[in-house]
């Protein structure tokens, strides 16, 4: 549910950007992910300090995720600027689940389930219907695209926008996988997200210094920049980090397809756009895919008595599940702190 809540917040970015039409896509991306990433690092400062040794030991993975964080917003907003909101959104967000699945398949040797394939195909197809359902790029783009002098220039802009959209989808999947991999290696979700996004935010500061002048020209532009950094990027990625600790990167990126539905509904309610029947059909298909992609949690049977063999089995299985990044589900009243578990574990395990 935290990934779904993050997607709802991300879906507000397009509508928010329409209130600052004079700000370039590079500035929008730099202020949103740059300041949002630094806020993530401040929020997780204590966790990062406590796990500095583990993060330094995995500096290559942290650096890879940070580079992807810095690249993603620049590619995403530039893609919408060059090829229009419809094409840019569907290519960027629609390609992310596929990229995440390929990364997990080759880096983690994780097979693709039929359930994920069905849900991802439905989600990408629904996002395509939703994005292409009669939206004119010039009317709905958060930053007005520069008029093309000729058909050749228009074709070049569209092709460049599609390529940037593919880059955005790949980098989105890459930093999601890096954060999930860190949590699987024992780093807390807050420390993993804070380190990756904090370093990525630092990398975006030079871009913001060069392109962020229009953000200070009016209170409206400054308000849009502050909102983008604090709400969808900071709060949204805090929720996303919690979700990554419980589901894989491919599932999380697929669930984030809900962003396209939220963006379309807000465009109708706030901006005043009209969504045709094909668009509403696409929104329904995306929502249906969420039911397929959402992991099912098996309820634990209440145990009043426990044999020594059963206790030994549970003690052996728990570290295996936690090392895979899967958090065990507990019924109300069964939660025990990490310190209590650490103290009870050696008594149950067989050396």
C-alpha positions in Angstrom: 0.0 0.0 0.0 2.9 2.4 0.6 4.0 2.1 -3.1 0.4 2.8 -4.2 0.3 5.9 -1.9 3.6 7.1 -3.3 2.2 6.7 -6.9 -0.8 8.9 -5.9 1.6 11.6 -4.8 3.7 11.3 -7.9 0.6 11.7 -10.1 0.2 15.2 -8.9 3.5 16.5 -10.4 2.2 17.1 -13.9 -0.7 19.2 -12.6 1.5 21.1 -10.3 4.0 21.9 -13.1 1.2 23.6 -15.1 1.3 26.4 -12.5 4.9 27.2 -13.4 4.9 27.2 -17.2 8.0 29.4 -17.4 10.3 26.9 -15.6 12.3 24.6 -17.9 12.0 20.8 -17.6 15.6 20.6 -16.4 14.9 23.0 -13.5 11.7 21.2 -12.6 13.5 17.9 -12.4 16.5 19.3 -10.6 14.5 21.1 -7.9 12.1 18.2 -7.4 14.5 15.3 -7.1 17.5 17.4 -6.0 15.9 19.1 -3.0 13.7 16.1 -2.4 16.8 13.9 -2.3 18.6 16.2 0.2 15.5 16.1 2.4 15.6 12.3 2.3 19.2 12.4 3.5 18.4 14.7 6.4 15.4 12.5 7.3 17.6 9.4 7.4 20.8 11.1 8.8 20.8 9.0 12.0 20.3 5.8 10.1 23.0 6.6 7.6 25.4 7.4 10.4 24.7 4.1 12.2 25.2 2.1 9.0 28.0 4.2 7.4 30.3 1.2 7.4 27.8 -1.0 5.5 27.1 1.8 3.0 30.8 2.4 2.5 31.4 -1.3 1.9 28.8 -1.2 -0.8 29.7 2.2 -2.3 29.5 1.0 -5.8 25.9 0.0 -5.4 25.1 3.4 -3.7 26.9 5.3 -6.4 25.1 3.4 -9.1 21.7 4.2 -7.5 22.7 7.9 -7.0 23.7 8.3 -10.6 20.3 6.8 -11.7 18.5 9.2 -9.3 20.3 12.2 -10.8 19.6 11.1 -14.4 15.9 10.1 -14.1 14.2 13.5 -13.5 16.3 15.2 -16.2 15.4 12.5 -18.8 11.7 12.2 -17.7 10.8 15.9 -17.8 12.9 16.5 -21.0 11.1 13.5 -22.6 7.7 15.1 -21.9 9.0 18.5 -23.2 10.2 17.1 -26.5 7.6 14.4 -27.3 4.6 15.6 -25.3 3.1 14.5 -22.0 1.3 11.5 -23.6 4.3 9.9 -25.3 6.8 10.9 -22.6 4.7 9.5 -19.8 3.8 6.2 -21.4 7.4 5.5 -22.6 9.0 6.5 -19.3 6.6 4.9 -16.8 5.5 2.0 -19.1 9.1 0.9 -19.8 10.2 0.9 -16.1 8.5 -2.4 -15.1 10.1 -4.2 -18.1 13.5 -2.7 -17.3 13.2 -3.7 -13.6 12.2 -7.2 -14.5 15.2 -7.5 -16.8 17.6 -6.2 -14.1 16.2 -8.7 -11.6 16.4 -11.5 -14.1 20.0 -11.0 -15.0 21.4 -9.5 -11.8 19.5 -11.5 -9.2 18.6 -14.6 -11.4 15.0 -14.0 -10.4 12.5 -15.8 -12.7 9.4 -13.9 -14.0 6.1 -15.3 -12.7 3.1 -15.6 -14.9 1.1 -13.4 -12.5 3.7 -10.6 -12.9 3.8 -10.9 -16.7 0.0 -10.7 -16.9 -0.2 -7.8 -14.5 2.6 -5.9 -16.2 1.1 -6.3 -19.7 -2.3 -5.1 -18.5 -0.7 -2.2 -16.7 1.5 -1.0 -19.6 -1.4 -1.5 -22.0 -3.8 0.5 -19.8 -1.2 3.3 -19.4 -0.8 3.4 -23.2 -4.6 3.7 -23.7 -4.8 6.4 -21.0 -1.9 8.4 -22.4 -2.8 8.3 -26.0 -6.6 8.9 -25.5 -6.9 12.2 -27.2 -4.3 14.3 -25.3 -2.6 17.0 -27.3 1.0 17.5 -26.3 0.9 21.3 -26.7 -2.2 21.6 -24.6 -1.2 19.3 -21.7 2.5 19.7 -21.5 3.7 21.2 -18.2 6.4 23.1 -20.2 5.4 24.4 -23.6 7.4 22.7 -26.3 9.4 24.8 -28.8 7.7 25.0 -32.2 9.4 23.0 -34.9 10.5 24.8 -38.0 10.0 21.8 -40.2 8.7 18.2 -40.2 12.3 16.9 -39.9 12.8 18.9 -36.7 9.5 17.6 -35.3 10.5 14.0 -36.1 13.9 14.6 -34.4 12.2 16.0 -31.3 9.8 13.1 -31.0 12.6 10.5 -31.5 14.8 12.2 -28.9 11.8 12.4 -26.5 11.2 8.6 -26.9 14.9 7.8 -26.3 14.9 10.0 -23.2 11.8 8.3 -22.0 13.5 4.9 -22.3 16.4 6.3 -20.4 14.1 7.6 -17.7 12.4 4.2 -17.4 15.7 2.4 -17.2 17.1 4.7 -14.5 13.9 4.6 -12.5 14.1 0.8 -12.5 17.9 0.9 -11.7 17.7 3.1 -8.5 14.6 1.1 -7.4 16.6 -2.1 -7.7 19.7 -0.6 -6.0 17.7 0.5 -3.0 15.9 -2.9 -2.8 19.3 -4.7 -3.1 20.7 -2.6 -0.2 17.8 -3.5 2.0 18.2 -7.2 1.1 21.9 -6.9 2.3 20.9 -5.7 5.7 20.7 -1.9 5.3 17.6 -0.3 6.7 15.1 1.1 4.1 15.6 4.7 5.5 19.4 4.5 5.3 19.3 2.9 1.8 16.9 5.6 0.3 18.6 8.4 2.2 22.1 7.6 1.0 21.1 7.0 -2.6 18.8 10.0 -2.9 21.0 12.3 -0.9 24.0 11.7 -3.1 21.8 11.9 -6.2 20.4 15.2 -4.9 23.9 16.6 -4.5 24.7 15.6 -8.2 21.6 17.7 -9.3 22.6 20.8 -7.4 24.9 22.2 -10.3 22.0 21.7 -12.7 19.6 23.6 -10.4 22.2 26.4 -10.0 22.4 26.8 -13.8 18.7 26.4 -14.7 16.8 27.3 -11.5 16.6 31.1 -12.0 13.0 31.2 -13.1 12.0 29.4 -9.8 12.8 32.7 -8.0 11.0 35.0 -10.3 7.6 34.6 -8.7 5.9 33.2 -5.7 4.0 30.8 -7.9 7.1 29.3 -9.4 8.8 29.0 -6.0 5.7 27.4 -4.5 5.6 24.8 -7.3 9.3 24.0 -6.7 8.8 23.7 -3.0 5.7 21.5 -3.4 7.5 19.2 -5.9 10.5 18.7 -3.6 8.6 18.2 -0.4 5.4 16.3 -1.2 5.8 14.0 -4.2 9.5 13.6 -4.1 10.4 13.6 -0.4 7.2 12.1 1.1 6.5 10.0 -1.9 9.9 8.3 -1.9 9.8 7.8 1.8 6.7 5.7 1.2 8.3 4.1 -1.8 11.3 3.0 0.3 9.1 1.3 2.8 7.4 -0.5 0.0 10.7 -1.6 -1.5 11.6 -3.4 1.7 8.5 -5.7 1.2 8.2 -6.2 -2.5 10.7 -6.5 -5.4 11.7 -3.7 -7.7 9.7 -5.1 -10.6 6.5 -5.3 -8.6 7.1 -1.8 -7.1 7.6 -0.2 -10.5 4.6 -2.0 -11.9 2.4 -0.7 -9.1 3.6 2.8 -9.8 1.7 2.7 -13.1 -1.2 4.1 -10.9 0.6 7.4 -11.3 -0.8 7.7 -14.9 -4.4 7.3 -13.6 -4.0 9.9 -10.9 -2.4 12.3 -13.4 -5.3 11.9 -15.8 -8.0 12.4 -13.2 -6.3 15.5 -11.8 -6.0 16.8 -15.3 -9.7 16.5 -15.7 -10.7 17.9 -12.3 -8.1 20.7 -11.9 -6.7 21.6 -15.3 -10.0 21.2 -17.1 -9.0 18.6 -19.7 -11.5 16.2 -21.1 -10.8 12.4 -21.0 -12.5 10.4 -23.7 -14.0 7.0 -23.1 -10.9 5.2 -24.3 -8.9 7.0 -21.6 -11.3 5.9 -18.9 -11.0 2.4 -20.2 -7.2 2.6 -19.9 -7.6 3.9 -16.3 -9.8 0.9 -15.5 -7.3 -1.5 -17.0 -4.5 0.0 -14.9 -6.5 -0.3 -11.8 -7.3 -4.0 -12.6 -3.6 -4.7 -13.1 -2.9 -3.4 -9.6 -5.1 -6.2 -8.1 -3.0 -8.8 -10.0 0.4 -7.2 -9.1 -0.3 -6.5 -5.5 1.4 -9.3 -3.4 -1.0 -11.5 -1.4 -0.1 -11.9 2.3 -0.9 -15.3 3.7 -2.5 -15.2 7.1 -0.7 -17.0 9.8 -2.6 -19.7 11.7 -2.9 -18.9 15.4 -0.6 -21.2 17.3 -1.4 -21.8 21.0 1.2 -24.5 21.5 4.5 -25.0 19.9 6.7 -28.1 19.8 10.5 -27.8 20.1 10.8 -29.0 16.5 8.4 -26.4 15.2 10.2 -23.6 17.1 13.5 -24.8 15.7 12.1 -24.7 12.2 10.7 -21.2 12.5 14.0 -20.0 14.0 15.9 -21.5 11.0 13.5 -20.0 8.4 13.3 -16.5 9.7 16.9 -15.4 8.8 16.4 -16.9 5.3 13.3 -14.8 4.8 14.8 -11.7 6.1 17.9 -12.1 4.0 15.7 -12.2 0.9 14.1 -8.9 1.8 10.8 -10.4 2.9 9.4 -9.1 6.1 7.3 -11.8 8.0 3.7 -10.9 8.7 2.7 -10.8 12.3 -0.8 -10.7 13.8 -1.7 -7.9 16.1 0.0 -8.3 19.4 2.8 -10.5 18.0 5.3 -7.8 17.2 8.6 -7.9 19.0 11.4 -5.4 18.6 14.6 -6.1 16.9 16.5 -6.1 20.2 14.2 -8.8 21.6 14.5 -10.9 18.5 18.3 -10.7 18.6 18.3 -11.8 22.2 15.9 -14.7 21.6 17.4 -16.0 18.4 20.5 -17.7 19.6 18.5 -19.7 22.1 16.4 -21.2 19.3 19.0 -21.9 16.7 21.0 -25.1 16.5 24.7 -24.2 16.1 
